[in-house]
Amino acid sequence: MVKPRVVETNEGIQEEFTVEVYDRMLRNLRDRGWIETDLILKTGIDHGLSLEIGPGPGYLGLEWLKKTEGTNLWALEISPNMIKMAEKNAEEYGLQGRVKYVKGDAQKMPFDDNTFDGAFTNGSLHEWSQPSRIFNEINRCLKPGGKFLVSDMRRDMSPFMKWFMKLMTKPKEIRPGLTSSINAAYTIQEIQSILSKTDLKSSTVKKTMMGFVISGEKHTK
């Protein structure tokens, strides 16, 4: 039986020390080639202006920019300290001219309707206190035909996969945070139920070893 979901946070990672530790973890994943950029590209998000929700220190979006041509990225982040870290990393990549980090809450995005050609996020869904509102906001901000991808962990992943994730998570200071994130994650059934009541109800939800991937495109009504 799956344990009830335990809410983690909807305020992002704010503290400067925690931001630095989180950056070290994701940099380690980047160096191992475990950033899921290719999954985004396979979805067809490979051109124009895209939106990233919850970029954290920025590696997913920066790797996406590096693997695409003529693209630009606007990244919506709730934590000012995380934005500072992402901007620093963008300079390291030499991509600061193609990415703009915007402080804001995804429940009410500060963007016009029909702005983006694509939208993606990884590992932020479990922090959304009202995911239905954010799914609707993604749909609103996408251009007709614009594609989206939302990926995250599953609370009901196997005990072995939980053990493996904790083992591979470095630095070790971040492991308690990983546990709380897993406990806050949704199951596929929960997400399908939420999606069914949103503008993204036609989305495809696919199970992965550690989580799930939500993908689709904006349809005109």
C-alpha positions in Angstrom: 0.0 0.0 0.0 1.3 3.4 -0.9 1.8 5.8 2.0 -0.1 9.1 1.9 1.6 12.1 0.3 3.6 14.4 2.7 3.7 18.0 1.4 7.3 19.2 1.2 7.4 22.9 0.1 6.0 25.3 -2.4 8.6 27.9 -1.8 11.5 26.3 -3.6 15.1 26.1 -2.2 15.8 29.4 -0.6 18.7 29.2 1.8 22.1 30.1 0.4 23.9 27.0 1.8 21.1 24.7 0.6 21.3 26.2 -2.9 25.1 25.6 -3.0 24.6 22.0 -1.9 21.8 21.4 -4.4 24.0 22.9 -7.1 26.8 20.5 -6.3 24.4 17.6 -6.6 23.0 18.6 -10.0 26.5 19.4 -11.3 27.5 15.9 -10.4 24.5 14.5 -12.3 25.4 16.7 -15.3 29.0 15.5 -15.2 27.7 11.9 -15.2 25.5 12.6 -18.2 22.3 12.1 -16.2 20.6 15.3 -17.2 17.5 14.4 -19.2 17.9 16.8 -22.0 17.5 14.2 -24.8 14.0 13.4 -23.5 13.0 17.0 -24.0 14.4 17.0 -27.5 12.6 13.7 -28.4 9.3 15.4 -27.4 9.9 18.0 -30.1 10.9 20.9 -27.9 13.8 21.9 -30.0 13.2 25.3 -31.5 12.1 28.9 -30.8 11.5 30.2 -27.3 10.8 27.7 -24.5 9.8 28.0 -20.9 11.4 26.1 -18.0 9.6 25.9 -14.7 11.7 25.6 -11.6 15.2 25.6 -13.2 17.0 25.5 -9.9 20.7 26.1 -10.7 19.9 25.9 -14.4 21.7 22.8 -15.8 18.7 21.2 -17.6 17.9 24.4 -19.5 21.5 25.2 -20.2 22.2 21.7 -21.6 19.1 22.1 -23.7 20.3 25.4 -25.1 23.7 23.9 -25.7 22.2 21.1 -27.8 19.9 23.3 -29.9 20.5 26.1 -32.3 18.6 29.4 -32.6 16.7 28.8 -29.4 16.1 30.9 -26.3 14.9 30.1 -22.8 12.9 31.9 -20.2 13.1 30.2 -16.8 10.6 30.9 -14.0 12.1 30.4 -10.5 10.6 31.2 -7.1 14.0 31.4 -5.2 16.1 34.5 -5.6 19.2 32.7 -4.4 18.7 29.9 -6.9 18.3 32.5 -9.7 21.7 34.0 -8.7 23.3 30.5 -8.9 21.6 29.8 -12.3 22.8 33.2 -13.7 26.4 32.3 -12.6 26.2 28.9 -14.3 24.8 30.5 -17.5 27.9 32.7 -17.6 30.1 29.6 -17.2 28.3 28.1 -20.2 28.6 31.3 -22.1 24.9 31.2 -22.7 23.7 34.2 -20.7 22.6 36.0 -23.9 20.1 33.2 -24.6 18.5 32.7 -21.2 16.5 34.9 -18.9 15.7 34.0 -15.4 12.4 35.4 -14.0 11.4 35.4 -10.4 7.8 34.3 -10.0 5.2 31.8 -8.9 4.1 29.2 -11.6 0.6 29.3 -10.3 0.3 32.7 -11.9 3.0 33.1 -14.5 4.0 36.6 -15.5 3.8 35.9 -19.2 1.3 36.7 -21.9 -0.9 34.1 -23.6 0.6 32.1 -26.5 4.2 33.1 -25.7 6.2 29.9 -25.9 6.9 27.2 -28.5 7.7 24.7 -25.7 7.6 24.2 -22.0 9.4 21.8 -19.7 10.3 21.0 -16.1 12.0 18.2 -14.2 11.8 17.5 -10.5 9.6 20.4 -9.5 6.1 18.9 -9.8 6.1 17.4 -6.3 6.6 21.0 -4.9 3.5 22.3 -6.6 0.8 22.9 -4.0 -1.9 23.4 -6.7 -0.7 21.5 -9.8 -3.9 21.9 -11.7 -3.4 25.7 -11.7 0.1 25.3 -13.0 -1.0 22.8 -15.7 -3.5 25.4 -16.9 -0.9 28.1 -16.8 1.4 26.0 -19.0 -1.4 25.6 -21.5 -2.2 29.3 -21.4 1.4 30.4 -22.1 2.0 27.9 -24.9 1.4 28.8 -28.5 -1.2 26.5 -30.3 0.7 23.4 -31.1 3.4 24.1 -28.5 4.8 21.0 -26.8 5.3 20.4 -23.1 7.1 17.9 -20.9 6.8 17.5 -17.1 8.9 14.8 -15.4 9.3 13.9 -11.8 9.7 11.0 -9.3 7.0 8.7 -8.2 6.2 8.2 -4.5 5.5 4.5 -5.3 8.8 3.7 -7.0 10.3 0.3 -5.9 12.3 0.2 -2.6 15.4 -0.8 -4.6 15.1 2.3 -6.7 14.7 4.5 -3.6 17.8 2.9 -2.2 19.7 3.3 -5.4 18.8 7.0 -5.7 20.0 7.7 -2.2 23.2 5.8 -2.8 24.0 7.8 -5.9 22.9 11.2 -4.5 26.0 13.3 -3.6 26.9 15.2 -1.6 25.3 13.2 1.2 24.0 16.4 2.9 21.2 16.4 0.2 19.9 12.9 1.0 17.4 13.9 3.7 16.0 16.4 1.1 15.7 13.5 -1.4 13.7 11.5 1.0 11.3 14.3 1.7 10.9 14.9 -2.1 10.1 11.3 -2.7 7.5 11.4 0.1 6.0 14.5 -1.5 5.9 13.0 -5.0 2.7 12.0 -6.8 1.7 8.6 -8.1 0.6 8.2 -11.7 -3.0 7.6 -10.7 -3.0 10.9 -8.7 -1.5 12.9 -11.6 -3.9 11.4 -14.1 -6.8 12.4 -11.9 -5.5 15.9 -11.5 -4.8 16.3 -15.3 -8.3 15.1 -16.2 -9.7 18.3 -14.7 -7.3 20.7 -16.5 -6.7 22.1 -19.9 -4.0 19.4 -20.4 -6.3 16.5 -20.0 -5.2 15.0 -23.3 -1.7 14.6 -22.0 0.2 11.3 -22.2 1.6 10.0 -18.9 4.3 7.3 -19.1 5.8 5.4 -16.2 9.6 5.3 -15.8 11.8 3.3 -13.4 11.9 6.2 -10.9 9.0 8.4 -11.9 6.8 9.4 -14.8 6.8 11.7 -17.8 3.8 13.9 -18.8 3.9 15.1 -22.4 1.7 16.5 -25.1 0.9 19.7 -27.0 -1.5 22.6 -26.8 -4.7 22.0 -28.8 -6.9 24.9 -30.0 -10.4 24.7 -28.7 
